[in-house]
Amino acid sequence: MLIAAVIVICIVLLVLAFVAPRLSIWPQRGVDRTIGTGQQAAGEAPGRLGRWLQKPFGNARRAANKSASTGRRGRSRLPL
């Protein structure tokens, strides 16, 4: 279920960044902050377990940021 949510978030950020590049910064920051909170909470676990639990959140965060930046880059390459 979490994987599907991350995929949907990435698609929404990609489309939003393509349609309205400047307005897409705020939703991206909101997603980044939300995922970052989960990552920080997972990091409270002791030792290696904390690092292992942080990893999925870090990957989701990176995927969301990459999706938004790809949408902005695609928009900037349009011949308009």
C-alpha positions as CSV (number, residue, x, y, z in Angstrom):
1,M,0.0,0.0,0.0
2,L,2.8,2.4,0.8
3,I,4.5,1.7,-2.5
4,A,1.3,2.6,-4.3
5,A,1.0,5.8,-2.4
6,V,4.6,6.8,-3.3
7,I,4.0,6.0,-6.9
8,V,0.8,8.2,-6.9
9,I,2.7,11.0,-5.2
10,C,5.5,10.8,-7.8
11,I,3.0,10.9,-10.7
12,V,1.1,13.9,-9.2
13,L,4.3,15.8,-8.6
14,L,5.6,15.1,-12.1
15,V,2.4,16.3,-13.7
16,L,2.1,19.3,-11.4
17,A,5.7,20.3,-12.1
18,F,5.2,20.0,-15.8
19,V,2.0,22.1,-15.8
20,A,3.0,24.7,-13.2
21,P,6.7,24.6,-12.4
22,R,6.7,27.4,-9.8
23,L,3.6,26.3,-8.0
24,S,4.8,22.7,-7.7
25,I,7.6,23.7,-5.2
26,W,5.2,24.0,-2.3
27,P,3.6,20.5,-2.7
28,Q,7.0,19.1,-3.2
29,R,8.2,20.6,0.1
30,G,5.1,19.3,1.9
31,V,5.8,15.8,0.6
32,D,9.4,16.1,1.5
33,R,8.6,17.3,5.0
34,T,6.0,14.5,5.5
35,I,8.3,11.8,4.4
36,G,11.2,13.4,6.3
37,T,9.1,13.2,9.5
38,G,8.6,9.4,9.0
39,Q,12.3,9.0,8.2
40,Q,13.2,10.8,11.4
41,A,10.8,8.7,13.5
42,A,12.2,5.5,12.0
43,G,15.7,6.7,12.8
44,E,14.9,6.7,16.5
45,A,15.3,2.9,16.5
46,P,18.6,1.8,18.1
47,G,21.7,1.0,16.0
48,R,21.5,-0.6,12.6
49,L,17.8,-1.1,12.8
50,G,17.3,2.6,12.8
51,R,19.4,3.0,9.6
52,W,17.5,0.1,8.0
53,L,14.1,1.5,8.8
54,Q,15.1,4.9,7.5
55,K,16.1,3.6,4.1
56,P,12.6,3.2,2.5
57,F,11.7,6.7,3.5
58,G,14.9,8.1,2.0
59,N,14.3,6.3,-1.2
60,A,10.7,7.5,-1.4
61,R,11.9,11.1,-0.7
62,R,14.5,10.9,-3.4
63,A,12.0,9.5,-5.9
64,A,9.5,12.3,-5.2
65,N,12.2,14.9,-5.6
66,K,13.5,13.4,-8.8
67,S,10.0,13.1,-10.2
68,A,9.3,16.8,-9.6
69,S,12.7,17.9,-11.0
70,T,12.1,15.8,-14.1
71,G,8.7,17.5,-14.7
72,R,10.4,20.9,-14.4
73,R,13.2,19.9,-16.7
74,G,10.7,18.6,-19.3
75,R,8.7,21.8,-19.2
76,S,11.9,23.9,-19.6
77,R,12.7,22.0,-22.8
78,L,9.4,22.7,-24.5
79,P,9.8,24.9,-27.6
80,L,7.4,27.6,-26.4
